[in-house]
Amino acid sequence: MKLTNDEKRALLDIAESAIAEALSRGRATPPRLEELPPRLREPGASFVTLTQGGRLRGCIGSLAAHRPLAEDVHYNALAAAFRDPRFPPLAPSEWPGTDVEVSVLSPPEPLPYEDLGDLIRKLKPTMGLVLEHPRGRATYLPQVWEQMPDPELFLASLAQKAGLPPAVYTDPATRLSYYTVDKFTRADIS
C-alpha cells in the first residue's frame, strides 16, 4: 500500500511518540484511531527500524496484518526500542541520536522455485524474504539488500538468522515468500 506523505507523517509521529512517552512515563498510550486517516485504521503489517549513526539499534515488526496499521506501528516501535533481543532497552540518553524508519509491508506472496539457481534468478532487491521451515523462521526486509547485494550471501545469512544451514533451500520442507515495503523516515517526507 503506497501511503501519502500525510499518512507517513502520522505513522512516524505515532512511532516517535510511543518511544518518547515510554521513555518519559514508563508506558505509552496507543493512538486514538478515530483521529487518524481511514487507511491507518485498516489492518496493516509494519516494521519499525531504529538506527544510530547509520547502525542498527532495533528492528521489530509484523509479517501479517492482524491489527490496525497505526496500532501495529505503535507496538512495533515500542518493541524495537525496548524488546529487540539483540540490544539492551533504549536509554533516554540515546533517544536524541536515534533515527526511526517505518516500513509498511505488502501481503506476503509465495515464492516457488525449482532449485537454488532458479531461486537466485527470481530474487530482486525490492523483495523482502520470509524463510519458513519446521525448524526455524526468519525474514529480511528489502533494505538488507543494501548491505548484502550478493543473492547467495543474502540467502545464507537469512538461513543463519533462522538457525538453519545454508542447504535449507534444497529441503522440500522449506517455504519462501516475498513482500515489498513502503519505507520512510523523516528525511524522506520533509
C-alpha positions, 0 to 999 in steps of 0.5 A: 500500500503506497501511503501519502506523505500525510499518512507517513507523517502520522505513522512516524509521529505515532512511532516517535511518540510511543518511544518518547512517552515510554521513555518519559512515563514508563508506558505509552498510550496507543493512538486514538484511531478515530483521529487518524486517516481511514487507511491507518485504521485498516489492518496493516503489517509494519516494521519499525527500524531504529538506527544510530549513526547509520547502525542498527539499534532495533528492528521489530515488526509484523509479517501479517496484518492482524491489527490496525496499521497505526496500532501495529506501528505503535507496538512495533516501535515500542518493541524495537526500542525496548524488546529487540533481543539483540540490544539492551532497552533504549536509554533516554540518553540515546533517544536524541541520536536515534533515527526511526524508519517505518516500513509498511509491508505488502501481503506476503506472496509465495515464492516457488522455485525449482532449485537454488539457481532458479531461486537466485534468478527470481530474487530482486532487491525490492523483495523482502524474504520470509524463510519458513521451515519446521525448524526455524523462521526468519525474514529480511526486509528489502533494505538488507539488500543494501548491505548484502547485494550478493543473492547467495550471501543474502540467502545464507545469512537469512538461513543463519538468522533462522538457525538453519544451514545454508542447504535449507533451500534444497529441503522440500520442507522449506517455504519462501515468500516475498513482500515489498515495503513502503519505507520512510523516515523523516528525511524522506517526507520533509 
